[in-house]
Amino acid sequence: MSIRAVWILAIRIGDDNAREDEGTRTLFSKVYPTVERRVKATEHDSYVQLADNASFVNSLVNKLGLQTTGKQFIETRDGCKHIDQKPVFEVDTVYGKVWPVLVIQQYGLLYCCLPMVEGGSHLRPPLIKISGLSAGFSLLLGMADFLGELPSTVDEVIEYTHMTMHNMHPKLAELYYFVSQAAPFGTPKDTNPATVRDIMTKQSPALTHKQPAWKPNIYKGKSSLYFAVKEQIRAVQYDDLKVPNVWDVYGTVVCHAELEHTLPEVSVNLYSPTHSKATPPETLVTHPCVQAIESASSVKCKLKFTPPNEMFVLCQYSARVMHLPIKGFYQMKEKENNTIDLLVQLKLNENLKNSFSHCFVNLPFFNRGPVSVSECLTSQGNLSVSTADPRVLVWNIGQKFPSKTLEVILKATLRCDPSKKLSSLQQDEFCIGNNCYIQVYFKIADYSLTNCNIDSKTVQVTPSIKYKINSVTELQASDYKIWNSHGDAVVGFPAPKFLTIYRHVP
């Protein structure tokens, strides 16, 4: 699980006027000689040494096709026989082929590393068996989170490369120290930026107990606990008896514990009220710090954990609910002279909380040019053209549905102008003619479809200390589509059973 080298690159993508030495700049590079010696001892005659920094970076950029060579056909890179294993690449250097080079993009920069392959990279083991890839991926993400966003323009970022360690940007200067702490001698130990930053900036008091590596410091201050339950729903409605509507619900519980103790243990219930409409989580994935999961009943789940100092995802869950929160249908027909008639009707489920932080509907019309509203009749809210995209109408419903009917209706006549080309905006090739959809966005505070929430009265901290607890819950639509009843729709069908049955192949 060691890393031979790591790089951070700033690249002017597709800049034909830039020379090779101007288009790419290395913001950060580090080679581990101790790991290189181990690789040489393992590989023997198959060992390929690393080229100098400028040569390797140039070869990598050509391999990725990010410079002018990306417009040329190169058989080894673009041919049909080439096996693509992104984000892992094989780079041709002056000394031979270097593999596996891991490359990810974060905040507009390329983060790259070359893991050591136990047994030798010349054997080309399956990627899943190379433990250094997961360790390198974790290290690169940790570096990206630690560095964060540099100046918005690449030119400003590249200017940093002309600075020395004494006058370079503070973030880049600290990154060298971060890497030495996170991956001493090329072996990633703890790549969590919050933990490493604690080691770099704080000095712990004398400890009576041994602290774990993932929590090197003790919090000092007023003790508090914060929980946030964020539940999301994805749904697709077709208004077709032959095609059933589909939806799924998933949620995330985030925790931030600031507790004055060496290793406090927290016990918390994910609680759903015991009534017929409660929906317990179907699947539950927890953070590694969770030590025990106890199920007192079908709708209760107790988690015991020792929290780290930073904010973290305590658990993630999925569940099935019986009814859609908002049912609707959408009817759109094209008429003569580039006009469109449409009807949208939405019905709120009677069991849903009728109080929204926001609720609006996007009506996109692709491949028709900009749209304008000729006639409009709404039972509630207003209809307007999006300021960000002239092809999209926005129906702002407001914060509540009518309390008597729980229903809203939109009727409108639109006019399109296909003569005006919008080449700068991405088109959907499927959405032509009557093939179209609408997308519903809503957010409800202090509510969840599954009734999963943090029961603050049952939260316990051991040893007993005084603390302040705060918990929030919200439901949000992440991808909520309704297809036009008069057109075709994109439908995903389950695979036949004979394809899903596992068969052993000798």
Secondary structure by P-SEA (a helix, b strand, c coil): ccccccbbbbbccccccccccccccccbbbbbaaaaaaaaaaacccccccccaaaaaaaaaaaacccccccccccccccccccccccbbbbbccccccccbbbbbcccbbbbbbbbbcccccccccccccaaaaaaaaaaaaaaaaaccccccaaaaaaaaacccccccccccaaaaaaaaaccccccccccaaaaaaaacccccccccccccccccccccccbbbbbbbbbbbbcccccccbbbbbcccbbbbbbbbccccbbbbbbbbccccccccccccbbbbcccccccccccccbbbbbbbcccccccccccccccccccccbbbbbbbbccccccbbbbbbccccccccccccbbbbbbccccbbbbcbbbbcbbbbbcccccccbbbbbccccccccccbbbbbbbbbbccccccccccccccccccccbbbbbbccccccccccccccccccccccccbbbbbbbbccccbbbbccccccccccccccccccbbbbcc
